[in-house]
Amino acid sequence: MTKNDRLLILILLLIGFIPWLVSSQDQTEGVAYITLQGKLYRRLELNSSPQPTDIVIRTPRGENTLRLENGAISVVDSDCPDHICQKTPAAKNPGDVIACVPHELLIEIR
């Protein structure tokens, strides 16, 4: 292996790390989009509050209590019959979803 081969390998490795460096520096906080009956109800910055914050959502179909804490959002109380939304882990990463089907509530992290 010649000196030029080593230089070429080093350059290719550095080029391969550029996207990782750019994406790690350009991270924005997650945003929770809360949708009720297919319409945007509220948009929340996940790290906007240093203290745990509870949000109560009341609809004709029922009531859900959401908790915004440590950069994540979760359903801590619901009066739906199955409570699947309460059993779903807290959402904090883009692509995470929490759904309460009986109340037509959807929480998406983007």
C-alpha positions in Angstrom: 0.0 0.0 0.0 1.5 3.3 -1.1 1.4 6.7 0.5 -1.3 7.9 -2.0 -3.5 4.8 -1.2 -3.4 5.7 2.5 -4.2 9.3 1.7 -7.2 8.3 -0.5 -8.6 6.0 2.3 -8.2 8.8 4.8 -10.1 11.3 2.5 -12.9 8.7 1.9 -13.3 8.1 5.6 -13.5 11.9 6.3 -16.1 12.3 3.6 -18.1 9.5 5.1 -18.2 11.3 8.5 -19.4 14.6 7.1 -23.1 13.8 7.1 -22.9 12.5 10.7 -21.1 15.6 11.9 -23.6 17.9 10.2 -26.6 16.0 11.6 -25.3 15.9 15.1 -24.7 19.7 15.2 -28.1 20.5 13.5 -30.4 18.8 16.0 -33.5 20.6 16.9 -35.8 19.6 19.8 -38.7 17.3 19.1 -42.1 18.7 18.5 -45.3 16.9 19.6 -48.3 17.3 17.3 -51.6 16.6 19.1 -54.4 15.8 16.7 -58.1 15.4 17.7 -60.6 13.9 15.3 -58.1 14.4 12.5 -57.5 18.1 13.1 -54.4 19.7 14.7 -55.3 20.6 18.3 -51.9 21.7 19.6 -48.2 21.8 18.8 -45.8 21.4 21.7 -42.0 21.8 21.9 -40.9 18.9 24.0 -38.1 20.7 25.9 -40.0 23.9 26.4 -40.7 23.4 30.1 -38.2 22.6 32.8 -40.9 21.4 35.1 -43.4 18.6 34.5 -46.5 20.0 32.9 -49.9 18.4 32.7 -52.3 19.1 29.9 -55.9 18.0 30.2 -57.8 17.4 26.9 -61.6 17.2 27.3 -63.8 16.2 24.4 -67.3 14.9 24.1 -65.8 11.4 23.8 -63.8 11.6 27.0 -60.8 13.1 28.8 -57.1 12.5 28.6 -54.3 14.0 30.8 -50.9 14.3 29.0 -47.7 14.9 30.8 -44.8 16.8 29.3 -41.6 15.9 31.2 -37.9 15.4 30.5 -38.3 16.0 26.8 -41.0 13.4 26.4 -44.8 13.3 26.3 -47.0 10.6 27.7 -50.7 9.9 28.6 -50.9 9.6 32.4 -54.7 9.4 32.7 -57.6 8.5 30.4 -61.2 7.5 30.9 -61.3 5.3 27.8 -62.2 1.7 28.4 -58.9 0.0 27.4 -56.2 2.4 28.6 -53.8 1.4 25.9 -52.7 5.0 25.5 -51.6 5.0 29.2 -49.7 1.8 28.7 -47.8 3.2 25.7 -44.3 4.4 26.6 -43.6 8.1 26.6 -42.9 9.5 23.2 -39.8 11.6 22.6 -38.1 10.5 19.3 -39.3 11.5 15.8 -41.7 8.9 14.6 -43.0 8.0 18.1 -46.8 7.8 18.2 -49.4 7.5 21.0 -53.0 7.0 20.1 -56.2 6.9 22.0 -58.7 5.5 19.5 -61.9 5.8 21.5 -61.2 9.6 22.0 -59.8 10.0 18.5 -56.6 11.5 20.0 -53.2 11.1 18.2 -49.8 12.3 19.4 -47.0 12.3 16.9 -43.4 13.3 17.4 -41.7 15.1 14.5 
